[in-house]
Amino acid sequence: MRGMTDGMTIGERVAFYRQRRGLTQVVLAGLVGRTEDWLRKVEHDVLPLDRLSVLRRLAYALDVALGDLIGEPVLMAWADEPGRRTVPALRVALMDHRQFLTGLRPGDPIRLDTLAINIDE
């Protein structure tokens, strides 16, 4: 979701991703072992998110890459982190041009005659 959240603070990103996942503040706070009041203050940038361990727990609970949560300025993240999750997996699937040309799965060879027909069309 990078690009869409570029102008947001970390707190605003937490709120954005929380709402996108359909989680309440109570539920997300519970998932990261904090209180609802703490999360409300984080989302309104009253409390800073300055501990990596907390950021990682939030990213995991929100099912986003840590770079997405902190607004890392990267064009595209090919996460090699263990346990690839929803957003990176979708990013890979959507960025594979072969599916638009021939409907092939990643790793399948592209037949040149099929490619030529698709180009002509």
N, C-alpha and C positions, 0 to 999 in steps of 0.2 A: 504494500500500500504506500510505498514511498512516493513522494511527489504530492500526494493528496494531503499529507500531514506535515509538509515542510515548514510552514509558518507557525506551527503549534509548539507550545512548551511541552516538556515531558509530562506534566500533569494533565494537560489537555489531550495529549496522545493516550494516556492511560484511560481517561474518560471516553475518548473516541473508540478505542479498541474494546473497552468493557461494554459499551452500548452496542457495538457491532456484534459482539458475541452473545448479547442478550442477557448479560449478567447484571444483577443488582450490586450496589455497593457492599451490602452485607455479605453476599455470596463471595465476591472477589476478595474482600478483606479476609474472610474465613479461609479461602484457598491459600493465601499468603501468610496466614497466622498473625494478622493484625486486626485492629478494630475498625468499625465503620467510620468513626470519627477521624481516625488516622487517614483512611483512604480519602475521605471528603477533603481534608486539608491538603493532601497530596494533589488531588485533582484540581484544586483551586490555587495551587502553587504557594500555599502558606508554609508547608513543610517541604524541604528539598529532598529529592531522591538522590542521595550521594553514596549509597552503599551498593556495591556490585552484587552482593548476595541478594539483596531485596529486589534490585532490578531484574536479576535472573529469575527469581520466583514469580515476579509479576509477568515477565515475558512468557514464561512457561504456562502460567495460569491463563493468560490471554491468547495463547497459541500463536505468538508472533515471534519473529527473530528479535534478538536483543538489539540489533542495529535499527530495526524498524521502530522499536520503542524509544530509543534515545535519539532518533533522527539522524543517524549516521549518514553523512553525505556520500552515498554510493549510488552509481547508476543502476546497478543490478547486483543483487546478492545471491551467489550460488553457494548456499550454506552447506559446508562440509561438517557441520556440527552433528554429533551423534543424535539419532532419533529425529530425522527430518520430519517436520510436522506440516500442517495444512498449508500455510501460506507459501513456504518455499516449494512445496510439492506442486501446488497450483501454478506458481510462477514458472517452474520448469516445463510443465505441461503446456501452458499457454504460449511460451516463447519458442516452442519447437516448430519451426516453419514447415516441416515435412507433413504434419497433419493437415495443413491447409492445401498443400499441393496434391497429395495422393491419398490421404487418410491412413497412412502407414503408422505403425508404432515406432517409437525410438529404437534404433538398432536394426530395423528392417532396411534392406538395400532398396534404393529407388531405381526402378526400371527406366532406362533411357527412353524407350518407345512411349511409355506412359507419360513421362515428363514432357516429351516433345508434343504430345497430343494436348496436354494441359496448357502448355505455353501457347500453342496455336489457338486454343479456345479463348 
